[in-house]
Every structure is written in structure tokens, then in C-alpha cells.
Amino acid sequence: MYGAEPVSADLIRQQLRCLAEDTPFHAIKTGALGNAAVVDVLVEFIREHPGIPVITDPVIKAAGGGDLADDELLSAMKEKLFPLAEMITPNGIELTMLGGNDDPDQAAKNLLESGCESVLATGGHGTGVHIINTLYNHAPEPMRWEVERIGGEYHGTGCTLAAAIAAGRASGLSPRAAISQAQNYVHRAILHALEVGKGQPVPDRGILWER
């Protein structure tokens, strides 16, 4: 990461109002937020438009290194945004930091107890033949998916997954069906990843969507 600067929270508020006056919202996906003031704007907007599925990718660190969230932003996300989200999608490192425990099950439980509706712990940053994504909610047992792991490091896989889940929810799929479809989409996008410059390959998000 060579530099990151948050967008003005007031500008984001104006953009959201402009969009809301022009088009309906069927789902919301959030990624790197910049600072706590942006969280306040999003929370305000979500409360004004209840019933819209919110998928939150709690981006904390850049893939190439560097912090994208300070303590104030982390607290704002946990206390204000997460309780309004239908699902948060942390990777292993983010789950440990946000849930305050090295054990994934306990970290997810801590997040659920703090107000999260559901936690999809993504396994893309792990090791092993398969990526294991685990959905924690208030059901007795978590639900797990296994996806074939493709070798190498890719930029934007978590973002792509969360966005694809939000797209599935916007089209009327259930949360579980949206996760399944999104995983298949991301797998195919990675298989056709684009090499842009000297950085990590980027999933080809223009790949044809298949259910």
C-alpha cells in the first residue's frame, strides 16, 4: 500500500442522498471505511432505510501491508455498524482482532454476543487443500463450505466475495444461497485472474455469473 486517505464523510452523505433519490437499494456492501465519521454516516443512512440487507467486509489491513483502520474506527464498526449488518465477513486475522480471541469459534461467539447477526469467517488467507468458510449465527452449529484452494496470492478476493454475497441478496437469494453462489463466482474469478502491473493478480470480476 502506497497511500490511503479517507473520503470526506459529508461527501459520502451527499452521495448517498443523491443515490437514494434516484434509485432503490436492494442490498448494501461496505468495505474499507476510512474513519469513524464515515461509519456514523452509514449508520444514519441504514437507519433511515430499514430492511436492506447489509454485508460488511471489515477491512482492517491492506493486502500488501499497512493499516486501514485505527482503534476509533474499529470501535465504531463494532459498536455501531456490526449490529445493523446482516453479515460480516472477516478473514482469519480480522476475526481474531475483532473477536478478541485466537480461537475462531470463540472469536465468532464473542462477536455474536456483542450484537452481530451472523459472521462468515473466510479462510482464503489460511493453508490447506481447501478454503473453509464458516458461517456463524445463532443456530446450534456453524455451517461450513469447502472450496478448492487455488495457489498464489490475489488482491481483492475478500472484497469480491462480500460484494457477490450482497449481489445475491439483492437478487432475492437467501443468505446461505447467496454465500454458495458467491463462492462459486469468486473461484471462477480467481481462475481467470488478471495480472495488472507487478502487484498481486486481481480476480476477473467480469467473468460470467453462473448460479
C-alpha positions as CSV (number, residue, x, y, z in Angstrom):
1,M,0.0,0.0,0.0
2,Y,1.5,3.3,-1.1
3,G,-1.1,5.6,0.5
4,A,-4.7,5.7,1.7
5,E,-6.8,8.8,2.5
6,P,-10.4,8.7,3.7
7,V,-13.1,10.3,1.6
8,S,-15.0,13.2,3.4
9,A,-17.9,11.8,5.4
10,D,-20.0,14.7,4.4
11,L,-19.4,14.0,0.7
12,I,-20.4,10.4,1.3
13,R,-23.6,11.6,3.0
14,Q,-24.4,13.8,-0.1
15,Q,-23.7,10.9,-2.5
16,L,-26.0,8.5,-0.5
17,R,-28.8,11.1,-0.5
18,C,-28.4,11.7,-4.2
19,L,-28.5,7.9,-5.0
20,A,-31.5,7.3,-2.7
21,E,-33.5,9.9,-4.5
22,D,-32.7,8.3,-7.9
23,T,-32.6,4.5,-7.4
24,P,-33.9,1.8,-5.0
25,F,-31.4,0.0,-2.8
26,H,-31.7,-3.8,-2.6
27,A,-28.5,-4.5,-0.7
28,I,-25.6,-2.7,0.8
29,K,-21.9,-3.8,0.9
30,T,-19.3,-2.0,2.9
31,G,-15.5,-2.3,2.7
32,A,-12.7,0.0,3.8
33,L,-14.4,2.9,5.5
34,G,-11.5,5.3,6.3
35,N,-12.6,6.6,9.7
36,A,-15.3,6.6,12.4
37,A,-17.1,9.6,10.9
38,V,-17.9,7.6,7.7
39,V,-19.3,4.8,10.0
40,D,-21.7,7.4,11.5
41,V,-22.9,8.5,8.1
42,L,-23.5,4.9,7.0
43,V,-25.3,4.1,10.3
44,E,-27.5,7.1,9.8
45,F,-28.4,6.0,6.2
46,I,-29.1,2.4,7.2
47,R,-31.4,3.5,10.0
48,E,-33.3,5.8,7.5
49,H,-33.7,2.8,5.1
50,P,-34.5,-0.2,7.3
51,G,-34.9,-3.7,5.8
52,I,-32.0,-3.5,3.4
53,P,-29.5,-6.4,3.8
54,V,-26.1,-5.0,4.8
55,I,-23.0,-7.1,4.1
56,T,-19.9,-5.7,5.9
57,D,-16.4,-6.6,4.9
58,P,-14.4,-5.3,7.9
59,V,-11.3,-4.3,6.1
60,I,-8.5,-3.7,8.6
61,K,-5.3,-4.2,6.8
62,A,-4.3,-3.7,3.1
63,A,-3.3,-6.9,1.3
64,G,0.1,-5.6,0.6
65,G,0.6,-4.4,4.2
66,G,-0.4,-1.3,6.1
67,D,-3.3,-0.5,8.5
68,L,-6.6,0.7,7.1
69,A,-8.4,1.1,10.4
70,D,-7.4,2.8,13.6
71,D,-8.8,2.0,17.1
72,E,-11.5,4.6,16.8
73,L,-12.7,3.1,13.5
74,L,-12.6,-0.4,14.9
75,S,-14.7,0.6,17.9
76,A,-17.2,2.4,15.7
77,M,-17.7,-0.6,13.4
78,K,-18.1,-3.0,16.3
79,E,-20.4,-0.8,18.4
80,K,-22.5,0.9,15.7
81,L,-22.3,-0.8,12.3
82,F,-22.0,-4.5,13.1
83,P,-25.3,-4.7,15.0
84,L,-27.1,-3.3,11.9
85,A,-25.4,-5.7,9.4
86,E,-26.9,-8.9,8.3
87,M,-23.5,-10.4,7.9
88,I,-19.9,-9.5,8.5
89,T,-17.2,-11.3,6.5
90,P,-13.8,-11.2,8.4
91,N,-10.8,-13.2,7.3
92,G,-8.9,-15.1,9.9
93,I,-6.7,-12.2,11.1
94,E,-9.7,-9.8,11.2
95,L,-11.8,-12.3,13.1
96,T,-9.1,-12.7,15.8
97,M,-8.7,-8.9,16.2
98,L,-12.4,-8.1,16.2
99,G,-13.5,-11.1,18.3
100,G,-10.6,-10.7,20.8
101,N,-9.6,-14.4,20.7
102,D,-7.2,-16.6,18.8
103,D,-9.8,-19.4,18.7
104,P,-12.1,-18.8,15.6
105,D,-15.2,-20.3,17.3
106,Q,-14.8,-18.2,20.4
107,A,-14.0,-15.1,18.5
108,A,-17.1,-15.5,16.4
109,K,-19.2,-16.2,19.5
110,N,-17.9,-13.0,21.1
111,L,-19.0,-11.1,18.0
112,L,-22.4,-12.6,18.0
113,E,-22.8,-11.8,21.7
114,S,-21.8,-8.2,21.0
115,G,-24.7,-7.8,18.6
116,C,-23.7,-9.3,15.2
117,E,-26.5,-11.2,13.4
118,S,-24.1,-13.5,11.6
119,V,-20.3,-13.9,10.9
120,L,-18.9,-15.5,7.8
121,A,-15.3,-16.4,8.7
122,T,-13.4,-16.6,5.4
123,G,-10.5,-19.0,5.0
124,G,-8.8,-17.6,2.0
125,H,-5.7,-16.5,4.0
126,G,-5.2,-19.9,5.5
127,T,-3.5,-23.0,4.3
128,G,-4.6,-26.4,3.1
129,V,-6.0,-28.0,0.1
130,H,-9.4,-26.4,0.6
131,I,-10.6,-23.0,1.7
132,I,-13.1,-23.4,4.5
133,N,-15.6,-20.6,5.0
134,T,-17.6,-20.9,8.2
135,L,-21.0,-19.2,8.8
136,Y,-21.7,-18.5,12.5
137,N,-25.1,-17.3,13.5
138,H,-27.4,-18.1,16.4
139,A,-28.1,-21.7,15.1
140,P,-26.8,-24.5,17.4
141,E,-23.9,-25.3,15.0
142,P,-22.0,-23.3,12.4
143,M,-22.3,-24.1,8.7
144,R,-19.1,-24.7,6.7
145,W,-18.3,-24.7,3.0
146,E,-15.2,-26.2,1.4
147,V,-13.8,-24.6,-1.8
148,E,-10.8,-25.8,-3.7
149,R,-7.8,-23.6,-2.9
150,I,-6.0,-22.1,-5.9
151,G,-2.3,-21.5,-5.3
152,G,-0.9,-18.0,-5.1
153,E,-1.9,-14.7,-3.5
154,Y,-4.6,-12.5,-5.0
155,H,-5.7,-8.9,-4.4
156,G,-9.4,-8.3,-3.6
157,T,-10.8,-11.8,-3.0
158,G,-12.5,-10.9,0.2
159,C,-14.0,-7.7,-1.2
160,T,-15.2,-9.7,-4.3
161,L,-16.8,-12.4,-2.1
162,A,-18.6,-9.8,0.1
163,A,-19.8,-7.9,-3.0
164,A,-21.0,-11.1,-4.6
165,I,-22.9,-12.1,-1.5
166,A,-24.6,-8.7,-1.5
167,A,-25.5,-9.1,-5.2
168,G,-27.1,-12.4,-4.4
169,R,-29.1,-11.0,-1.6
170,A,-30.2,-8.0,-3.8
171,S,-31.5,-10.6,-6.4
172,G,-33.6,-12.3,-3.7
173,L,-31.4,-15.2,-2.7
174,S,-31.3,-16.4,0.9
175,P,-28.1,-15.6,2.9
176,R,-26.9,-19.2,2.5
177,A,-27.7,-19.4,-1.2
178,A,-26.0,-16.1,-1.7
179,I,-22.9,-17.4,0.0
180,S,-22.8,-20.6,-2.1
181,Q,-23.3,-18.6,-5.4
182,A,-20.7,-16.0,-4.3
183,Q,-18.1,-18.7,-3.6
184,N,-18.5,-20.3,-7.0
185,Y,-18.2,-16.8,-8.6
186,V,-15.0,-15.9,-6.7
187,H,-13.5,-19.3,-7.5
188,R,-14.0,-18.7,-11.2
189,A,-12.9,-15.1,-11.0
190,I,-9.6,-16.3,-9.4
191,L,-9.1,-19.0,-12.1
192,H,-9.2,-16.2,-14.6
193,A,-7.3,-13.6,-12.5
194,L,-5.8,-10.6,-14.3
195,E,-2.1,-9.7,-13.9
196,V,-2.0,-6.0,-13.6
197,G,1.4,-4.4,-13.2
198,K,3.8,-6.0,-10.7
199,G,1.3,-6.5,-7.9
200,Q,-0.8,-9.4,-6.9
201,P,-3.2,-10.7,-9.6
202,V,-6.7,-9.4,-9.4
203,P,-9.8,-11.7,-9.7
204,D,-11.6,-11.1,-13.0
205,R,-14.9,-9.7,-11.8
206,G,-16.1,-9.6,-15.4
207,I,-16.4,-13.4,-15.5
208,L,-19.8,-14.6,-16.5
209,W,-22.1,-15.1,-13.5
210,E,-23.4,-18.6,-13.0
211,R,-25.7,-19.9,-10.3
